[in-house]
């Protein structure tokens, strides 16, 4: 009933960013694990396509892919500099997404209160 296109999109974005943060944490935790292949989470293109074509954003799920970074001597391909930057970027995007969701629900609260 209250699932607008924007709130649906924001929920999918929050879920995708959460999955990305989890992948980044796993990547960093396994930086010295021989043969570990870093994971990357993608969802933005699918979400943008769903919004553009009028499809339900709730049908978009994050996809997890292996990183194509070159491997180090131990076979791991985790790049700490890249993971750190990705963590910072994802954290800022997540905070912005939560603020936008809070604003959406704040307007709903105000409408219910009659403010």
N, CA, C and O of each residue as an XYZ file, in Angstrom:
460
protein
N       0.820     -1.189      0.000
C       0.000      0.000      0.000
C       0.867      1.257      0.000
O       0.589      2.196     -0.746
N       1.913      1.287      0.827
C       2.769      2.462      0.914
C       4.069      2.258      0.156
O       5.020      3.018      0.341
N       4.121      1.239     -0.697
C       5.339      0.926     -1.429
C       5.390      1.733     -2.723
O       4.956      1.259     -3.774
N       5.917      2.944     -2.644
C       6.059      3.772     -3.829
C       7.290      3.321     -4.606
O       8.090      2.531     -4.106
N       7.435      3.813     -5.803
C       8.598      3.490     -6.618
C       9.879      3.907     -5.905
O      10.862      3.165     -5.899
N       9.867      5.090     -5.306
C      11.080      5.560     -4.636
C      11.399      4.744     -3.387
O      12.559      4.396     -3.166
N      10.405      4.433     -2.572
C      10.696      3.652     -1.366
C      11.110      2.232     -1.725
O      11.979      1.660     -1.068
N      10.505      1.657     -2.753
C      10.897      0.324     -3.217
C      12.341      0.335     -3.711
O      13.125     -0.559     -3.392
N      12.677      1.342     -4.479
C      14.040      1.470     -5.009
C      15.051      1.665     -3.890
O      16.141      1.093     -3.919
N      14.687      2.470     -2.910
C      15.593      2.711     -1.789
C      15.809      1.444     -0.958
O      16.915      1.198     -0.478
N      14.767      0.651     -0.789
C      14.912     -0.609     -0.051
C      15.850     -1.568     -0.782
O      16.695     -2.214     -0.162
N      15.696     -1.656     -2.095
C      16.576     -2.524     -2.893
C      18.008     -2.005     -2.825
O      18.948     -2.790     -2.704
N      18.176     -0.693     -2.903
C      19.515     -0.106     -2.809
C      20.147     -0.408     -1.456
O      21.328     -0.750     -1.388
N      19.380     -0.285     -0.386
C      19.915     -0.585      0.948
C      20.335     -2.047      1.051
O      21.379     -2.352      1.628
N      19.537     -2.945      0.501
C      19.881     -4.374      0.530
C      21.138     -4.645     -0.293
O      22.000     -5.419      0.123
N      21.241     -4.013     -1.453
C      22.418     -4.189     -2.294
C      23.678     -3.652     -1.642
O      24.738     -4.274     -1.708
N      23.556     -2.494     -1.014
C      24.709     -1.904     -0.327
C      25.115     -2.730      0.891
O      26.300     -2.829      1.208
N      24.145     -3.315      1.566
C      24.441     -4.199      2.691
C      25.203     -5.434      2.206
O      26.171     -5.863      2.834
N      24.759     -5.997      1.088
C      25.454     -7.160      0.513
C      26.874     -6.783      0.107
O      27.803     -7.571      0.286
N      27.044     -5.590     -0.435
C      28.378     -5.133     -0.835
C      29.281     -4.967      0.390
O      30.449     -5.352      0.358
N      28.741     -4.397      1.465
C      29.548     -4.243      2.681
C      29.990     -5.602      3.219
O      31.118     -5.753      3.689
N      29.117     -6.568      3.151
C      29.449     -7.922      3.597
C      30.555     -8.523      2.735
O      31.479     -9.150      3.255
N      30.463     -8.334      1.419
C      31.495     -8.844      0.513
C      32.837     -8.172      0.770
O      33.878     -8.830      0.755
N      32.814     -6.867      1.006
C      34.044     -6.129      1.291
C      34.676     -6.642      2.577
O      35.889     -6.844      2.637
N      33.859     -6.855      3.606
C      34.372     -7.372      4.881
C      34.999     -8.754      4.689
O      36.066     -9.035      5.234
N      34.332     -9.617      3.911
C      34.892    -10.944      3.626
C      36.201    -10.828      2.856
O      37.160    -11.547      3.137
N      36.236     -9.928      1.892
C      37.452     -9.746      1.100
C      38.629     -9.324      1.976
O      39.722     -9.881      1.880
N      38.391     -8.343      2.821
C      39.462     -7.849      3.689
C      39.887     -8.926      4.690
O      41.074     -9.092      4.968
N      38.915     -9.649      5.222
C      39.236    -10.703      6.192
C      40.067    -11.819      5.563
O      40.825    -12.496      6.257
N      39.928    -12.012      4.264
C      40.630    -13.097      3.575
C      41.798    -12.614      2.728
O      42.231    -13.320      1.817
N      42.308    -11.436      3.009
C      43.362    -10.856      2.178
C      44.612    -11.748      2.104
O      45.300    -11.766      1.083
N      44.899    -12.474      3.165
C      46.077    -13.344      3.186
C      45.739    -14.819      2.966
O      46.615    -15.677      3.074
N      44.489    -15.114      2.663
C      44.091    -16.498      2.425
C      44.551    -16.918      1.029
O      44.125    -16.329      0.036
N      45.415    -17.928      0.945
C      45.907    -18.360     -0.367
C      44.761    -18.791     -1.288
O      43.892    -19.572     -0.900
N      44.782    -18.269     -2.504
C      43.794    -18.645     -3.504
C      42.445    -17.959     -3.376
O      41.558    -18.210     -4.192
N      42.259    -17.098     -2.373
C      40.958    -16.433     -2.199
C      40.732    -15.454     -3.349
O      41.612    -14.663     -3.690
N      39.551    -15.519     -3.934
C      39.166    -14.601     -5.005
C      38.146    -13.603     -4.470
O      37.080    -13.983     -3.984
N      38.485    -12.339     -4.566
C      37.617    -11.271     -4.054
C      36.274    -11.286     -4.761
O      36.174    -11.643     -5.935
N      35.233    -10.889     -4.017
C      33.875    -10.810     -4.557
C      33.481     -9.351     -4.737
O      33.895     -8.478     -3.975
N      32.686     -9.110     -5.745
C      32.131     -7.788     -6.022
C      30.616     -7.931     -6.137
O      30.122     -8.914     -6.691
N      29.887     -6.960     -5.618
C      28.419     -6.979     -5.666
C      27.941     -5.891     -6.626
O      28.337     -4.730     -6.519
N      27.096     -6.285     -7.549
C      26.541     -5.358     -8.545
C      25.015     -5.359     -8.435
O      24.398     -6.416     -8.295
N      24.418     -4.185     -8.499
C      22.957     -4.095     -8.521
C      22.475     -2.782     -9.132
O      21.321     -2.687     -9.551
N      23.330     -1.779     -9.188
C      22.897     -0.453     -9.621
C      22.339     -0.439    -11.039
O      21.315      0.194    -11.294
N      23.002     -1.131    -11.963
C      22.528     -1.129    -13.348
C      21.157     -1.795    -13.463
O      20.280     -1.302    -14.172
N      20.978     -2.910    -12.770
C      19.689     -3.614    -12.807
C      18.589     -2.766    -12.193
O      17.468     -2.729    -12.701
N      18.907     -2.089    -11.105
C      17.924     -1.235    -10.444
C      17.552     -0.056    -11.345
O      16.374      0.273    -11.482
N      18.542      0.570    -11.952
C      18.270      1.695    -12.858
C      17.436      1.229    -14.048
O      16.528      1.938    -14.482
N      17.732      0.058    -14.571
C      16.970     -0.473    -15.707
C      15.515     -0.732    -15.299
O      14.593     -0.424    -16.054
N      15.313     -1.296    -14.110
C      13.956     -1.562    -13.630
C      13.165     -0.263    -13.493
O      12.003     -0.195    -13.893
N      13.787      0.750    -12.936
C      13.104      2.034    -12.755
C      12.796      2.664    -14.115
O      11.704      3.189    -14.331
N      13.765      2.608    -15.027
C      13.587      3.185    -16.364
C      12.463      2.520    -17.148
O      11.709      3.191    -17.853
N      12.353      1.210    -17.024
C      11.370      0.469    -17.824
C      10.036      0.288    -17.113
O       9.102     -0.273    -17.686
N       9.936      0.752    -15.880
C       8.683      0.633    -15.144
C       8.493     -0.719    -14.472
O       7.408     -1.017    -13.971
N       9.540     -1.539    -14.457
C       9.463     -2.835    -13.772
C       9.537     -2.605    -12.263
O       9.979     -1.553    -11.800
N       9.103     -3.595    -11.520
C       9.123     -3.482    -10.058
C      10.559     -3.561     -9.543
O      11.238     -4.560     -9.782
N      11.035     -2.533     -8.841
C      12.381     -2.580     -8.286
C      12.574     -3.740     -7.313
O      13.690     -4.231     -7.141
N      11.493     -4.174     -6.680
C      11.613     -5.260     -5.695
C      12.078     -6.563     -6.339
O      12.515     -7.477     -5.639
N      11.990     -6.658     -7.661
C      12.454     -7.851     -8.357
C      13.958     -7.874     -8.600
O      14.499     -8.874     -9.072
N      14.626     -6.780     -8.281
C      16.081     -6.687     -8.493
C      16.803     -7.298     -7.298
O      16.533     -6.955     -6.147
N      17.717     -8.202     -7.591
C      18.543     -8.785     -6.533
C      20.013     -8.536     -6.858
O      20.406     -8.578     -8.024
N      20.814     -8.280     -5.849
C      22.239     -8.049     -6.085
C      22.900     -9.305     -6.654
O      22.573    -10.422     -6.253
N      23.824     -9.114     -7.583
C      24.570    -10.254     -8.113
C      25.997    -10.197     -7.562
O      26.607     -9.132     -7.474
N      26.501    -11.356     -7.200
C      27.853    -11.451     -6.661
C      28.742    -12.039     -7.740
O      28.460    -13.107     -8.283
N      29.822    -11.327     -8.043
C      30.748    -11.766     -9.073
C      32.158    -11.825     -8.496
O      32.464    -11.173     -7.498
N      32.992    -12.603     -9.130
C      34.401    -12.666     -8.745
C      35.136    -11.471     -9.343
O      34.886    -11.073    -10.481
N      36.035    -10.915     -8.562
C      36.834     -9.797     -9.026
C      37.810    -10.267    -10.102
O      38.302    -11.395    -10.058
N      38.076     -9.408    -11.048
C      39.028     -9.717    -12.113
C      40.406     -9.112    -11.845
O      41.256     -9.053    -12.734
N      40.611     -8.665    -10.605
C      41.918     -8.127    -10.224
C      42.987     -9.199    -10.422
O      42.708    -10.387    -10.263
N      44.200     -8.791    -10.767
C      45.276     -9.781    -10.882
C      45.604    -10.400     -9.518
O      45.431     -9.766     -8.478
N      46.069    -11.620     -9.544
C      46.380    -12.313     -8.290
C      47.801    -12.001     -7.833
O      48.686    -11.682     -8.626
N      47.974    -12.107     -6.528
C      49.302    -11.955     -5.940
C      49.981    -13.324     -5.925
O      49.419    -14.299     -6.424
N      51.167    -13.404     -5.367
C      51.931    -14.655     -5.343
C      51.189    -15.791     -4.646
O      51.336    -16.950     -5.032
N      50.394    -15.473     -3.623
C      49.674    -16.528     -2.903
C      48.355    -16.919     -3.574
O      47.624    -17.764     -3.057
N      48.048    -16.310     -4.718
C      46.825    -16.644     -5.446
C      45.625    -15.793     -5.071
O      44.582    -15.888     -5.717
N      45.748    -14.966     -4.045
C      44.658    -14.083     -3.639
C      44.659    -12.849     -4.535
O      45.721    -12.391     -4.958
N      43.494    -12.316     -4.823
C      43.441    -11.103     -5.640
C      42.778     -9.937     -4.910
O      42.240     -9.036     -5.555
N      42.807     -9.938     -3.598
C      42.235     -8.839     -2.818
C      43.194     -7.656     -2.859
O      44.374     -7.784     -2.530
N      42.674     -6.517     -3.262
C      43.446     -5.284     -3.313
C      42.966     -4.408     -2.154
O      41.871     -3.849     -2.214
N      43.770     -4.287     -1.113
C      43.348     -3.574      0.097
C      43.001     -2.120     -0.182
O      42.030     -1.608      0.374
N      43.766     -1.445     -1.024
C      43.464     -0.043     -1.348
C      42.085      0.077     -1.995
O      41.288      0.941     -1.629
N      41.817     -0.796     -2.956
C      40.523     -0.762     -3.645
C      39.384     -1.114     -2.684
O      38.325     -0.488     -2.728
N      39.590     -2.102     -1.824
C      38.548     -2.497     -0.861
C      38.264     -1.375      0.130
O      37.112     -1.146      0.500
N      39.307     -0.679      0.557
C      39.138      0.429      1.504
C      38.320      1.555      0.870
O      37.398      2.086      1.490
N      38.660      1.911     -0.361
C      37.897      2.959     -1.062
C      36.454      2.527     -1.310
O      35.523      3.318     -1.160
N      36.284      1.279     -1.685
C      34.938      0.760     -1.916
C      34.125      0.776     -0.621
O      32.932      1.079     -0.633
N      34.776      0.448      0.489
C      34.100      0.481      1.791
C      33.623      1.902      2.112
O      32.478      2.092      2.525
N      34.486      2.890      1.927
C      34.112      4.277      2.210
C      32.965      4.732      1.305
O      32.008      5.348      1.775
N      33.060      4.430      0.018
C      32.021      4.811     -0.936
C      30.688      4.150     -0.577
O      29.642      4.800     -0.572
N      30.740      2.867     -0.282
C      29.519      2.127      0.039
C      28.892      2.634      1.329
O      27.670      2.740      1.427
N      29.715      2.944      2.312
C      29.208      3.469      3.588
C      28.480      4.799      3.374
O      27.402      5.016      3.926
N      29.073      5.687      2.572
C      28.425      6.979      2.314
C      27.121      6.784      1.540
O      26.129      7.451      1.834
N      27.106      5.895      0.570
C      25.886      5.633     -0.188
C      24.793      5.034      0.712
O      23.616      5.375      0.598
N      25.213      4.144      1.600
C      24.259      3.520      2.512
C      23.640      4.570      3.440
O      22.428      4.571      3.655
N      24.466      5.456      3.985
C      23.953      6.505      4.858
C      22.982      7.417      4.116
O      21.951      7.810      4.661
N      23.314      7.749      2.878
C      22.422      8.586      2.073
C      21.105      7.873      1.795
O      20.039      8.487      1.840
N      21.180      6.585      1.510
C      19.973      5.795      1.257
C      19.090      5.749      2.497
O      17.872      5.900      2.397
N      19.690      5.542      3.659
C      18.906      5.513      4.899
C      18.274      6.867      5.188
O      17.142      6.934      5.664
N      18.994      7.939      4.905
C      18.412      9.281      5.102
C      17.219      9.496      4.185
O      16.209     10.069      4.593
N      17.340      9.035      2.944
C      16.239      9.179      2.002
C      15.034      8.351      2.445
O      13.896      8.811      2.355
N      15.283      7.129      2.924
C      14.179      6.304      3.442
C      13.536      6.955      4.660
O      12.313      6.953      4.799
N      14.356      7.505      5.531
C      13.834      8.183      6.715
C      12.955      9.362      6.304
O      11.913      9.609      6.911
N      13.379     10.083      5.276
C      12.583     11.206      4.780
C      11.242     10.714      4.229
O      10.197     11.309      4.490
N      11.288      9.607      3.457
C      10.049      9.030      2.900
C       9.068      8.691      4.023
O       7.897      9.066      3.976
N       9.568      7.975      5.030
C       8.699      7.564      6.128
C       8.336      8.739      7.029
O       7.280      8.730      7.661
N       9.194      9.742      7.093
C       8.872     10.947      7.856
C       7.687     11.678      7.266
O       6.833     12.181      7.996
N       7.631     11.738      5.940
C       6.485     12.375      5.283
C       5.211     11.593      5.553
O       4.146     12.176      5.754
N       5.322     10.281      5.558
C       4.174      9.434      5.862
C       3.701      9.646      7.310
O       2.504      9.757      7.574
N       4.668      9.700      8.240
C       4.326      9.973      9.645
C       3.617     11.298      9.794
O       2.619     11.412     10.507
N       4.153     12.315      9.103
C       3.530     13.650      9.173
C       2.121     13.641      8.615
O       1.232     14.298      9.158
N       1.909     12.906      7.538
C       0.568     12.835      6.945
C      -0.401     12.143      7.886
O      -1.561     12.543      7.987
N       0.061     11.111      8.573
C      -0.791     10.386      9.508
C      -1.130     11.257     10.705
O      -2.268     11.264     11.175
N      -0.131     11.997     11.201
C      -0.342     12.879     12.348
C      -1.199     14.082     11.979
O      -1.850     14.681     12.835
N      -1.194     14.427     10.703
C      -1.947     15.608     10.276
C      -1.143     16.872     10.430
O      -1.703     17.965     10.511
N       0.176     16.729     10.470
C       1.041     17.896     10.668
C       1.270     18.650      9.396
O       1.976     19.658      9.395
